[in-house]
Amino acid sequence: MLLVLGTAGCSGAGSDSDPTAGTSSAGGAAGSETTASETAGSGTATEPAPPGPPVVSGGPCPYLDETYVEETVGQRMARVETLTVEGQPAPDCAFYRPDETAAVSVDLTPYPDPVAAQNAALALVTTTATPITDLGDYGGVLVSPGRTLLAVTTGPLLVVVSTNQESSLQARELASAVLAALPPA
């Protein structure tokens, strides 16, 4: 049985809220301020445990090389931030252009089970997204003006890649690299 969670009021568009407050997201590239934690709802058994306080630091992303990201998206990166949250399996990463706008972000969120992770992926990309069946276990990609959001699962882990481009090709390449670098579930 597939449970679909409601997402009313969670679009994040035009929001001035702090995108790192209460989430494991590194700030959401290309205007994305809604994370799986926010979209999944509150008080349900399928929601991940509340994250600890985030620790942001400069430095390399453990599963995406800065040069690979630059070559994949065709943009120069000025800096990389990692966001570590206690209790999360791996840090989130954000790659910033020289003008300080986020070009790429990668957000990893663990869920209690694979179905909960799949529901969160569906909630993020909505039912209008293009399904992804060849990366991870389940997912979708949503291309919208000025950004692409790809959400896939591997076991109980939700992997979200956001880019500041209107192309799913780059997001798929980056997500494939992230999935390959993660330890087996």
C-alpha positions in Angstrom: 0.0 0.0 0.0 1.4 3.4 -1.0 0.6 6.2 1.3 0.6 9.7 -0.2 1.1 12.6 2.2 -0.5 16.0 1.7 1.6 19.0 0.8 -0.8 21.9 1.1 0.9 25.2 1.8 4.4 23.7 1.5 5.4 25.2 -1.8 8.1 27.4 -0.3 7.8 29.8 -3.3 8.5 33.4 -2.4 9.2 32.4 1.2 11.5 34.6 3.3 12.0 31.9 5.9 15.4 30.5 6.9 15.8 27.4 4.7 18.0 25.7 7.2 15.7 26.0 10.1 14.6 22.5 11.2 15.8 20.7 8.1 18.8 18.9 6.9 18.9 21.0 3.7 21.9 23.1 2.8 19.7 25.9 1.6 18.1 24.5 -1.5 19.7 25.5 -4.8 17.9 27.6 -7.3 15.2 28.9 -4.9 14.2 25.5 -3.4 13.2 26.1 0.2 11.0 23.1 0.7 12.7 20.0 1.9 11.5 16.4 2.4 11.2 17.1 6.1 8.9 20.0 5.6 6.8 18.4 2.8 6.3 15.2 4.6 4.0 16.8 7.2 4.2 16.7 10.9 3.4 14.3 13.6 3.2 11.2 11.3 5.0 7.9 11.8 6.6 8.3 8.4 8.4 11.5 9.2 12.1 11.3 9.9 13.3 12.1 13.4 13.9 15.8 14.1 17.4 16.7 13.0 19.9 18.2 15.4 21.3 21.6 14.9 23.1 22.0 11.5 26.8 22.6 11.3 27.8 24.4 8.1 31.4 24.3 7.0 33.4 25.0 3.9 35.1 22.1 2.3 34.7 19.3 -0.2 31.5 17.3 -0.7 32.2 13.7 0.2 30.4 12.3 -2.8 30.6 15.0 -5.5 33.8 16.5 -6.7 33.7 20.3 -7.4 35.3 19.9 -10.8 32.8 17.2 -11.7 29.9 19.5 -10.7 31.4 22.4 -12.8 31.8 20.2 -15.8 28.4 18.6 -15.4 26.4 21.9 -15.1 28.8 24.1 -17.2 29.2 26.7 -14.5 32.2 27.7 -12.3 31.8 27.1 -8.6 33.3 29.6 -6.2 32.8 27.5 -3.0 31.3 24.4 -1.6 29.5 24.1 1.8 28.7 21.0 3.6 25.9 20.9 6.2 26.3 18.2 8.8 23.3 17.3 11.0 23.7 15.0 14.0 21.8 11.8 13.3 21.9 12.2 9.5 23.8 9.5 7.5 25.9 11.9 5.4 26.3 15.7 5.1 24.3 17.7 2.6 26.2 19.8 0.1 25.7 23.1 -1.7 27.8 24.4 -4.6 27.8 28.2 -5.1 28.6 30.2 -8.1 30.9 33.3 -7.9 27.8 35.5 -7.6 27.0 33.6 -4.4 23.9 32.0 -5.8 23.4 28.2 -5.3 23.9 26.2 -8.5 23.6 22.7 -7.1 22.4 21.3 -3.8 22.3 17.7 -2.5 20.1 16.8 0.4 20.1 13.3 2.0 17.2 12.5 4.4 16.8 9.2 6.2 13.3 7.8 6.7 12.1 4.9 8.9 11.5 2.7 5.9 11.6 2.7 2.1 7.9 3.4 1.7 8.1 6.6 3.8 11.1 7.7 1.7 9.2 7.0 -1.5 6.2 9.0 -0.3 8.5 11.9 0.6 10.0 11.8 -2.9 6.6 11.8 -4.5 5.5 14.7 -2.3 8.5 16.8 -3.4 8.3 16.3 -7.1 4.4 15.9 -7.3 2.5 13.6 -9.5 3.2 15.8 -12.6 6.9 14.9 -12.5 8.6 12.6 -14.9 9.1 9.2 -13.1 12.6 7.9 -12.6 13.0 4.1 -12.7 16.6 3.7 -13.6 18.2 5.6 -10.6 17.9 4.3 -7.0 14.7 2.5 -6.1 12.1 5.1 -7.0 11.8 8.8 -7.8 10.9 11.6 -10.1 12.3 14.7 -11.7 10.5 18.1 -11.9 11.7 20.7 -14.4 10.4 24.2 -13.8 11.4 27.7 -14.8 15.0 28.3 -13.5 15.4 25.0 -11.7 15.3 21.2 -11.7 14.4 19.1 -8.7 15.2 15.4 -8.7 14.2 13.1 -5.8 15.1 9.5 -5.7 15.3 6.9 -2.9 17.7 4.1 -2.1 16.2 2.0 0.6 15.0 4.4 3.4 17.2 7.2 2.2 15.8 10.1 0.2 18.3 11.8 -2.1 17.3 15.2 -3.5 19.4 17.0 -6.1 18.4 20.6 -7.1 20.0 22.6 -9.9 19.6 26.1 -11.1 19.0 24.9 -14.7 15.9 23.8 -16.6 17.4 20.4 -17.6 16.9 17.0 -16.1 20.1 15.7 -17.7 22.5 17.4 -15.3 20.4 16.6 -12.2 20.3 12.9 -13.3 24.1 12.8 -13.8 24.7 14.4 -10.4 22.2 12.1 -8.6 23.8 9.0 -10.3 27.2 10.1 -8.9 25.8 10.7 -5.4 24.1 7.3 -5.4 27.3 5.6 -6.6 29.4 7.2 -3.8 27.0 6.2 -1.0 27.7 3.1 1.0 25.3 0.2 0.4 22.0 0.5 2.2 
